[in-house]
Amino acid sequence: MMFASSEIRKLAPSEEWYAQSMTYGAITLDLTGTFDTAAMSAAFDALLESHPVLAGRLERDSGGRHTIVTDDLMHQGIWIASADSDDVFLDPGASLINLTVKAVDGHTEVTLYVHHSLADGHHQAALLFELFSRYADAVATGGTGPGGTAPTPQPLETVLDRRGIAKNQRSGLERFMPAMFAYDLPPAAVSGASKQPTRPVPAPTGRGRLTAAETNAVLEFGMANRLFLNPLVSAAVLLAEWRLRRTPEIPIPYVYVVDLRGLVEPPVGAMEATDPLGMATYLAHIDSRTDIVDLARDVADNFATDLADGVVQTSMLHFKPQYDDGPRGLPDVVSSTNLGRTPPLPTPPGLSVTDWRTTIYRASTVVDMYSVGIFGENLAVEHHTYAPEAQRSVDEVLTILRDAALQLHR
């Protein structure tokens, strides 16, 4: 039987990028204590009722563009996975959000998957917070919290237009022009001829974190040098890449994601927009004398200039799916995103969150993204990539940050 579908809205160009590659973001939480599967199922249903756009799916037209649609079929609800199951079948033509629950070695893993066209990392984290708020209510009272229906989140284009922010003539990629076709480049870390998956699959990921004491020392080092965490970690990532590439004379193009929510006026709420993001760029010229503080300050200064000039705010309006591989003639591009500090999730008594991690699912092997965030008291670094030595790159970044923090005590 066929069910008629209703159009919610077409994807904006900034969202279409993620639809073409079927990109999902996943956040996995490790939970210790008593877990109530029925209460989580009720909380997830309530989340979908509160955000009905998430219960939709993507429909592709003859021209290859996507529309968010809904039909009379109910969402399938949460997935109960076996402990030895790692495969998850994600299909944007069927669902844009999924939740798995898995019992593993005496604890519970809960993973929230959201299609990137509908939510970036900060939006997804807010959905996860609401989900656990409703779960805590369900365990405590049998209810699932307040009702009401949230409006469909706006695309980046609408966010900017309603604030009178016009597309800048510059994209930020101009910063890379001096390095294009200027060097004898080694083969790309990931061959463009690699077989591409036909459905979203998890990108290989290296992971590591600092202890609470090490994290505090890094934050103190940043404050002592008048540096925020993001440029400091960016500098560590670039220094690590420079060491591992073994091409010391070739500069490193760097692109990092910028959350625009607090950088526009009026500010944008966590779930008011899908992907209100900008892209900042930097071309790193590194040699054996490069100091992490000087490099971090230069990253910060370049960002401040591009933000003041309005380049960062509209940079994503210039980016196209074909930029995934980077402009031709350019050294391998390093990308990163900062997830910020994860707020404590509301959990009922007897249940605690002991760990978290993120995964990128994509129907493409063109993935190379560092992600950085603070969970509890620990700074975590992840490297999602099909390139070799993902774990080694993470270990190198953390070593550089540890060594930098020690400078305060020498």
C-alpha positions as CSV (number, residue, x, y, z in Angstrom):
1,M,0.0,0.0,0.0
2,M,1.3,3.5,-0.9
3,F,0.9,6.4,1.5
4,A,0.6,9.9,0.3
5,S,3.4,12.2,1.5
6,S,3.2,15.8,2.5
7,E,5.9,18.3,1.8
8,I,7.4,20.2,4.8
9,R,9.9,22.2,2.9
10,K,12.7,21.8,0.4
11,L,16.3,21.7,1.7
12,A,18.3,24.9,1.3
13,P,21.6,24.7,-0.6
14,S,23.5,24.7,2.8
15,E,21.5,21.6,3.9
16,E,21.6,19.9,0.5
17,W,25.4,19.4,0.9
18,Y,24.7,16.9,3.6
19,A,21.8,15.2,1.8
20,Q,24.0,14.4,-1.2
21,S,26.4,12.5,0.9
22,M,23.7,11.1,3.3
23,T,25.6,12.4,6.3
24,Y,24.5,11.5,9.8
25,G,26.1,12.6,13.1
26,A,26.0,10.1,16.0
27,I,26.5,10.7,19.7
28,T,27.0,7.6,21.8
29,L,26.7,7.7,25.6
30,D,27.9,5.0,28.0
31,L,25.5,4.7,30.9
32,T,26.1,2.9,34.2
33,G,23.3,1.9,36.5
34,T,19.6,0.9,36.1
35,F,18.3,1.7,32.6
36,D,14.6,1.6,31.7
37,T,14.1,0.8,28.1
38,A,10.3,1.4,28.1
39,A,10.8,4.8,29.6
40,M,13.4,5.7,27.0
41,S,11.0,4.5,24.2
42,A,8.3,6.8,25.6
43,A,10.8,9.7,25.8
44,F,11.9,9.2,22.2
45,D,8.3,9.2,21.1
46,A,7.6,12.4,23.0
47,L,10.7,14.0,21.4
48,L,9.4,13.2,17.9
49,E,6.0,14.6,18.8
50,S,7.7,17.8,20.0
51,H,9.8,18.1,16.9
52,P,7.6,16.6,14.1
53,V,10.1,17.5,11.3
54,L,12.4,14.9,12.7
55,A,9.8,12.2,12.1
56,G,10.0,13.0,8.4
57,R,12.3,11.7,5.7
58,L,14.0,13.0,2.6
59,E,12.6,12.6,-0.9
60,R,14.7,13.2,-3.9
61,D,13.3,14.7,-7.1
62,S,14.3,14.1,-10.7
63,G,16.8,16.9,-10.5
64,G,18.6,15.4,-7.6
65,R,17.3,18.0,-5.0
66,H,15.8,16.9,-1.7
67,T,12.6,17.8,0.1
68,I,11.6,17.0,3.7
69,V,8.3,15.1,3.6
70,T,6.1,13.3,6.1
71,D,3.5,10.5,5.6
72,D,1.0,8.5,7.6
73,L,3.6,5.9,8.5
74,M,4.7,6.1,12.2
75,H,8.4,6.3,13.0
76,Q,9.8,2.8,13.9
77,G,10.9,4.0,17.3
78,I,14.1,3.0,19.1
79,W,16.3,0.1,18.0
80,I,17.3,-2.5,20.6
81,A,20.7,-3.8,19.4
82,S,22.6,-6.9,20.5
83,A,25.9,-6.4,22.3
84,D,27.9,-7.8,19.4
85,S,26.1,-5.8,16.7
86,D,28.0,-2.8,15.2
87,D,26.1,-2.4,12.0
88,V,23.3,0.2,11.8
89,F,21.2,0.7,8.7
90,L,20.6,4.4,8.2
91,D,18.4,5.5,5.3
92,P,17.4,9.2,4.9
93,G,14.6,8.1,2.6
94,A,13.1,6.3,5.6
95,S,14.1,8.3,8.7
96,L,16.1,11.4,9.7
97,I,16.6,10.4,13.4
98,N,17.2,7.1,15.0
99,L,18.1,5.9,18.5
100,T,19.7,2.6,19.5
101,V,20.0,1.0,22.9
102,K,22.5,-1.7,23.5
103,A,23.4,-3.6,26.7
104,V,27.2,-4.2,26.8
105,D,29.3,-5.8,29.6
106,G,27.1,-4.5,32.5
107,H,26.4,-1.1,31.1
108,T,24.1,0.5,28.5
109,E,25.1,2.3,25.3
110,V,22.6,4.8,23.9
111,T,23.3,6.3,20.4
112,L,21.4,9.1,18.9
113,Y,21.7,9.5,15.1
114,V,20.5,12.7,13.3
115,H,20.8,13.6,9.7
116,H,23.1,16.5,9.3
117,S,20.7,18.3,7.0
118,L,18.4,18.7,10.0
119,A,20.9,19.3,12.8
120,D,24.5,20.2,13.4
121,G,26.4,19.0,16.5
122,H,25.1,21.7,18.9
123,H,21.5,21.1,17.7
124,Q,21.9,17.4,18.2
125,A,23.4,17.8,21.7
126,A,20.3,20.0,22.6
127,L,18.0,17.2,21.3
128,L,19.9,14.7,23.4
129,F,19.5,16.9,26.5
130,E,15.7,17.1,25.8
131,L,15.5,13.4,25.3
132,F,17.1,12.6,28.6
133,S,15.1,15.3,30.4
134,R,12.0,13.5,29.1
135,Y,13.5,10.1,30.1
136,A,14.1,11.3,33.6
137,D,10.5,12.5,33.8
138,A,9.3,9.2,32.5
139,V,11.2,7.2,35.1
140,A,10.2,9.5,38.0
141,T,6.5,10.2,37.2
142,G,5.5,8.1,34.2
143,G,5.0,11.3,32.2
144,T,7.4,12.6,29.5
145,G,7.5,16.3,30.3
146,P,5.9,19.4,28.6
147,G,3.9,19.1,25.4
148,G,3.9,21.6,22.6
149,T,5.3,21.5,19.1
150,A,8.5,23.2,18.1
151,P,8.6,25.0,14.7
152,T,10.6,23.6,11.8
153,P,14.2,24.8,12.3
154,Q,15.4,27.4,9.8
155,P,18.2,26.9,7.3
156,L,21.4,29.0,7.4
157,E,20.1,31.1,4.4
158,T,17.0,32.2,6.4
159,V,19.0,32.9,9.5
160,L,21.2,35.3,7.6
161,D,18.5,36.9,5.5
162,R,16.3,37.7,8.5
163,R,19.3,39.5,10.1
164,G,20.2,41.4,7.0
165,I,23.5,39.6,6.4
166,A,24.2,39.6,2.7
167,K,26.6,37.1,1.0
168,N,30.1,38.3,1.1
169,Q,32.1,38.4,-2.1
170,R,34.9,36.5,-0.3
171,S,34.5,32.8,0.7
172,G,37.7,32.5,2.8
173,L,39.2,30.0,0.3
174,E,41.2,32.9,-1.2
175,R,43.6,32.4,1.7
176,F,44.7,29.2,0.1
177,M,45.5,30.7,-3.3
178,P,49.3,31.0,-2.6
179,A,49.5,27.2,-2.1
180,M,47.5,26.1,-5.2
181,F,49.7,24.4,-7.8
182,A,52.8,25.8,-6.0
183,Y,54.3,22.6,-4.7
184,D,55.2,19.1,-5.8
185,L,52.5,17.3,-3.8
186,P,52.7,13.8,-2.5
187,P,49.7,11.4,-3.3
188,A,46.6,12.3,-1.4
189,A,46.2,10.5,2.0
190,V,43.0,9.0,0.8
191,S,42.8,8.0,-2.9
192,G,39.9,9.5,-4.8
193,A,39.6,6.2,-6.5
194,S,38.6,4.5,-3.3
195,K,35.4,2.5,-3.5
196,Q,32.6,4.7,-2.3
197,P,29.9,3.2,0.0
198,T,26.3,3.4,-1.3
199,R,24.8,4.0,2.2
200,P,25.9,5.8,5.3
201,V,28.7,3.9,7.1
202,P,30.8,5.0,10.1
203,A,34.1,6.6,9.3
204,P,37.2,5.1,11.0
205,T,38.0,7.2,14.1
206,G,41.0,7.7,16.3
207,R,40.1,8.8,19.9
208,G,41.9,10.0,23.0
209,R,41.5,12.3,25.9
210,L,43.3,14.2,28.6
211,T,42.9,13.6,32.3
212,A,41.0,16.1,34.3
213,A,44.3,17.5,35.7
214,E,45.8,17.7,32.2
215,T,42.7,19.4,30.8
216,N,42.8,22.0,33.6
217,A,46.5,22.6,32.9
218,V,45.8,23.2,29.2
219,L,43.0,25.6,30.1
220,E,45.4,27.4,32.5
221,F,48.1,27.6,29.8
222,G,45.6,29.1,27.4
223,M,44.5,31.7,29.9
224,A,48.1,32.6,30.8
225,N,48.7,33.3,27.1
226,R,45.4,35.0,26.5
227,L,44.2,32.3,24.2
228,F,40.8,30.5,24.0
229,L,40.8,26.8,23.7
230,N,39.8,26.6,20.1
231,P,42.9,28.3,18.5
232,L,45.2,26.5,21.0
233,V,43.8,23.1,19.9
234,S,43.9,24.2,16.3
235,A,47.6,25.0,16.6
236,A,48.2,21.6,18.2
237,V,46.3,19.8,15.3
238,L,48.3,21.7,12.7
239,L,51.6,21.0,14.4
240,A,50.7,17.3,14.7
241,E,49.7,17.2,11.0
242,W,53.0,18.9,10.0
243,R,55.0,16.3,12.0
244,L,53.2,13.3,10.5
245,R,53.1,14.5,6.9
246,R,56.9,14.6,6.5
247,T,56.7,17.4,3.9
248,P,58.0,20.3,6.0
249,E,58.2,22.8,3.1
250,I,54.5,22.4,2.2
251,P,52.0,24.6,4.0
252,I,48.8,23.1,5.5
253,P,45.4,24.4,4.5
254,Y,43.1,24.5,7.5
255,V,39.3,24.8,7.6
256,Y,37.3,24.8,10.8
257,V,33.6,25.0,11.6
258,V,32.3,28.1,13.4
259,D,29.0,28.0,15.3
260,L,27.3,31.3,14.3
261,R,24.5,31.1,16.9
262,G,26.1,33.6,19.3
263,L,27.9,35.6,16.6
264,V,24.8,37.1,15.0
265,E,22.2,39.5,16.3
266,P,19.7,38.4,17.6
267,P,21.4,35.2,18.6
268,V,20.0,31.9,17.4
269,G,18.7,29.2,19.8
270,A,20.2,25.8,19.8
271,M,17.3,24.2,18.0
272,E,16.0,27.2,16.0
273,A,18.2,26.5,13.0
274,T,19.5,23.3,11.3
275,D,23.1,24.1,10.5
276,P,23.8,27.8,11.4
277,L,27.5,27.4,10.6
278,G,30.4,29.3,9.1
279,M,33.7,28.1,7.9
280,A,37.0,29.8,8.9
281,T,40.2,29.2,6.9
282,Y,43.9,29.4,7.7
283,L,47.1,28.6,5.8
284,A,49.7,27.2,8.2
285,H,53.4,27.8,7.4
286,I,55.2,25.7,9.9
287,D,58.9,24.9,10.5
288,S,60.9,23.4,13.3
289,R,61.0,26.7,15.1
290,T,57.2,27.3,15.1
291,D,55.8,27.9,18.6
292,I,52.3,26.7,19.6
293,V,51.5,30.0,21.2
294,D,52.5,32.1,18.2
295,L,50.7,29.7,15.8
296,A,47.5,29.8,17.9
297,R,47.6,33.6,18.1
298,D,47.9,33.8,14.3
299,V,44.9,31.5,13.9
300,A,42.9,33.7,16.3
301,D,44.0,36.9,14.6
302,N,43.0,35.6,11.1
303,F,39.7,34.5,12.5
304,A,39.0,37.9,14.1
305,T,39.8,39.6,10.8
306,D,37.6,37.4,8.7
307,L,34.7,37.6,11.3
308,A,34.9,41.4,11.3
309,D,34.9,41.5,7.5
310,G,31.8,39.3,7.4
311,V,33.6,36.5,5.6
312,V,33.0,33.7,8.1
313,Q,29.3,34.4,8.5
314,T,28.4,33.7,4.8
315,S,31.3,31.4,3.9
316,M,29.0,28.3,3.7
317,L,27.0,30.0,1.0
318,H,30.0,29.6,-1.3
319,F,30.8,26.0,-0.4
320,K,29.6,23.3,-2.7
321,P,29.6,19.5,-2.4
322,Q,32.4,19.2,-5.0
323,Y,34.6,21.0,-2.4
324,D,34.7,17.9,-0.3
325,D,37.9,16.8,-2.0
326,G,39.4,20.3,-1.7
327,P,40.2,22.6,-4.6
328,R,42.5,21.1,-7.2
329,G,46.2,21.6,-6.8
330,L,46.0,22.1,-3.0
331,P,47.7,20.1,-0.3
332,D,45.5,17.9,1.8
333,V,43.1,20.1,3.8
334,V,42.8,19.7,7.6
335,S,39.3,20.2,9.0
336,S,38.0,20.5,12.6
337,T,35.0,21.2,14.6
338,N,34.7,22.2,18.3
339,L,31.8,20.6,20.2
340,G,32.4,22.8,23.2
341,R,31.7,21.7,26.8
342,T,29.0,19.1,27.1
343,P,26.6,20.0,29.9
344,P,25.7,17.3,32.4
345,L,22.7,15.4,31.1
346,P,19.6,15.0,33.4
347,T,19.5,11.4,34.5
348,P,17.3,9.8,37.1
349,P,18.9,8.6,40.4
350,G,20.9,5.4,40.0
351,L,22.0,6.2,36.4
352,S,25.1,8.1,35.3
353,V,26.8,9.0,32.1
354,T,30.4,7.7,32.2
355,D,31.6,8.3,28.7
356,W,30.7,9.7,25.3
357,R,31.9,9.6,21.7
358,T,30.9,10.9,18.3
359,T,30.8,9.1,14.9
360,I,30.3,10.4,11.4
361,Y,28.2,8.3,9.1
362,R,28.5,9.0,5.4
363,A,28.0,7.4,1.9
364,S,31.5,8.6,1.1
365,T,35.1,8.0,2.1
366,V,35.8,11.7,1.8
367,V,35.8,12.3,5.5
368,D,38.7,14.0,7.4
369,M,37.5,15.8,10.5
370,Y,39.0,16.4,13.9
371,S,36.4,17.0,16.6
372,V,37.2,18.5,20.0
373,G,35.1,18.8,23.1
374,I,35.1,18.7,26.9
375,F,33.0,16.0,28.6
376,G,32.9,16.3,32.3
377,E,36.4,17.4,33.2
378,N,38.2,15.8,30.2
379,L,39.3,17.3,26.9
380,A,38.6,14.7,24.1
381,V,40.0,14.7,20.6
382,E,38.7,12.5,17.8
383,H,39.9,12.2,14.2
384,H,37.3,10.9,11.8
385,T,39.2,9.9,8.6
386,Y,39.9,7.2,6.1
387,A,43.5,8.3,6.0
388,P,46.0,6.1,7.8
389,E,47.3,6.8,11.3
390,A,44.1,8.3,12.7
391,Q,45.0,7.1,16.2
392,R,48.6,8.3,15.9
393,S,47.4,11.8,14.8
394,V,45.2,12.0,17.9
395,D,48.0,10.8,20.2
396,E,50.3,13.4,18.7
397,V,47.8,16.3,19.3
398,L,47.3,15.3,22.9
399,T,51.1,15.0,23.4
400,I,51.6,18.5,22.0
401,L,48.9,19.9,24.4
402,R,50.4,18.1,27.4
403,D,53.9,19.5,26.5
404,A,52.5,23.0,26.1
405,A,50.8,22.9,29.5
406,L,54.0,21.8,31.2
407,Q,55.6,25.1,30.1
408,L,53.7,26.8,33.0
409,H,55.5,24.7,35.6
410,R,59.1,24.7,34.2
